Amino acid sequence: MTSAQERSDLMGKLGLNMQNRAAIGRLLNSGNVGEAKEREDGRMTATIRINPDELTWDPQILVMPHGGDIELELINDDLNTHCALLPSNGDRKFIWLVNHSRGRATLNLDGPGCYWYSSPTGNDEGRGLTGAIVVLGDVPPEARLDRPDQPRP
Amino acid sequence: MTVDYVDAGEAIDQGDLSGKHGTAPPVVEGVTYERILEARSEPENWLTYYGAYNGQRFSPLDQINTENVKRIGPAWVFQAGTSGMIAGASTYAFEAAPIVVDGIMFVSGWDGWVWALNAATGNEIWRYKHATPYDVSLCCGNVNRGVAVAKGKVFSVTPNAHLIALDASTGKKVWDRTYGDVRAGESATCAPLIVKNMVIVGSSGGEFGVRGHLDAFDLDSGEHQWRCYMVPKPGEPGSDTWPDGEAWTRGGGNCWLTGTFDPETNLLYWGTGNPAPDFDGEVREGDNLYTDSIVAVDADAGEIRWHYQCTPHDVWDYDSISECILFEHEGRKLLGHFDKNGYFFVVDRTDGELVRITPFVDRIDWGNITRDGKVTPSRYPEKEGEPVHFFPGPAGAKEWTHAAYSPETELFYVPVQDVGATATRRRREFKESIPYWGAGVQVDIDDMTGYVSAFDANGDEKWRWRGELPMCASVLATGGGLVFAGEPTGFYNALDARTGEHLWRFQCGSGHHSSPVTYGVDGRQFIAVPVGWGGWAEGFLPGMLGAGHGSALIVFALPE
């Protein structure tokens, strides 16, 4: 058994947070956490990289402060070709990311929750190239229930 | 040495890599409220969820009939498929009722997806995919029951409780309104209903202790028109059926299916869901209005005019969300409703007066309802930790999937699930977004059966066709003298509407849990059957929990 504080150390010791050490690939969501930046107009920006031979997104968990539009810079520093399939209202966004390439994606995510993105080629998704975009905040006031505040977990 | 990056460009829509064709003809421009009122006068189309406001799921089309139905076969198949990680990855199901307008089909899938298809060939024209949070609260799978169309737009709800209006020609979003709180456990699954210049939608989330509501939006602008809560606040009519305290704030009563409408009474007829917590009634003493009720809501005011509660103080999860079928009999304007509790209710739809109650499933032991409507519970989870078995189980003698009514035979056709369950009361503290059932529940995996039964307006069963398993899909009645019914095994069947004789079947490869429709293009009749097993299978048929999902729309026709 491990406590939350020991989790990172034990992940490293067991090799869960790297390729072909514990599992064949890398445990999903064992990568870095990053926060999107917010511009004055409310649009958000972030950069996501694929580092050499890690087969993971950096950050693997990207946090948006609220729903809305986000502009992503996607950089593949790896020595292999990957791609990105990203959540966005209307349709998912897709981009090829050949070795040593840089691209862009504009996404619209309208509310709180966790959204997945990945590299849907070969089994990149299973090896570690599955990430999460977490949107913070609440739904608009007019959408909330007419009742007193309720306890949350 | 620094090497410049290769410019990978801008990410594009995934659908641009799918071979779809782009733009649909403007067939929805002319779909108005007046046209939907007369929907059955254009039988080649299926303009609204039930085919017409009356909820009958009947089409007068008769090219496919009792004589030739054995010759029909697949005309085309649309494979929806899925990619990436989606909410309810193991519980999604294809539950929609397609809409067809002048040769173009609009159909929703799970996870906020909508497609426009050529209804004659199945070719995809456009798609819309809403980004749905992976962690949205879904009691019963990632599902959607269908879209609505009017005035050039397609309307759909999303799992994270948005109502979206799409341009019917391009699939591009016109407006988007949030009408539920995902942090409170709300979601949305119903097909919208167009009435006058409004889009009407209900909320889902009754297993998470929310307060159910029905909402109306202006279909042009998306402006909110009214909200009607199905659990009253203290001091409002019906509030005396709730105890003092906070029970009403989390009382349930969700309107998670589509209602019907009578323009003469100007009333919407909507079924409401279970009270919360589902099985622990001790924390909510009283009848708990307007849960488990047929409610008549003034379409303009958004206010309840009358109600009939099918299961007062429900502790079996017997939502009354099932369709309210409008029909006339012996000069009376009536409403027929097959409830999860196993009884067929007929009420006067002008005032809610009870006309008749008849059991429609063989095994009912949760309690008894007399002919005059008196309810006497007998088996229910009362004591903490004590298992209680009862029939029907919490999925009901008929789940959400719909019955049909043929004005030609004057018979109702109902898909029946005869299966029980054991509930053990386990009290829990309420916390927003956490399931709030108040029991552990195990549905029987053997000793179950199912059938399609035909009832007349007096509640007399005229015939019964027995399936191997509980029947978990909407039935469809046609002017060709046919009743179509899908089975969990994947067989899709045609029955003689007058006798119940089995005439045809086809193995679709996955279980049925949707609302098939029929339509015509250039004089050829089609039967469109969304096929994709899933949803709350552990609730209505756990013995088929391991069956393949499927995600195909299979469309049948006679050979050309």
Interface residues (C-beta under 8 A of the other chain):
Chain A: L74 I75 N76 A84 L85 L86 P87 S88 N89 G90 D91 R92 K93 F94 I95 W96 L97 V98 N99 H100 S101 R102 G103 R104 A105 T106 L107 N108 L109 D110 G111 P112 G113 C114 Y115 W116 Y117 S118 P120 E125 T130 A132 V135 D138 V139 P140 E142 A143 R144 L145 D146 R147 P148 Q150 P151 R152 P153
Chain B: V3 Y5 V6 D7 A8 G9 E10 A11 I12 D13 Q14 G15 L17 S83 G84 M85 R127 Y128 K129 H130 A131 T132 P133 Y134 D135 V136 N160 A161 H162 K172 K173 D176 R177 T178 Y179 G180 D181 V182 R183 A184 E186 G209 V210 R211 H213 H224 Y229 K233 E246 T249 R250 E429 F430 K431 E432 S433 I434
